[in-house]
Amino acid sequence: MQDARLARQAELERRYDGPIPEGELLLARFGSAAAVELLAAAGNAAFYRRMLQRQIATIRRRRGEGSAYPSLLRDLRLYRDRWRYWRRKQRIASALLADGRLQ
């Protein structure tokens, strides 16, 4: 498996004289579109989860100081919605990859 990925990457490096397009490079490195999608979804879910945690901490601190404002809650909703979206995509990609339907 690793040898096939290295061979695909070497082929891309021979084919392109300049930078390799990101999509093709990711496919060569991770072996399938499913793996790339799962990796992207997991990374984005982790990012938004961390944003949620930090925003909650900020809101708590600001409330304690008496300097909270409504935009903090709007941002919190945005981060929560994006986190849910990426978790859903991660679950779907993981299930499809496990079933072998997405390669």
Secondary structure, DSSP 4 states (H G I P E B T S, - for coil): -HHHHHHHHHHHHHH-SSPPPHHHHHHHHHSSHHHHHHHHHHHHHHHHHHHHHHHHHHHHHHHHHT---HHHHHHHHHHHHHHHHHHHHHHHHHHHHHHT---
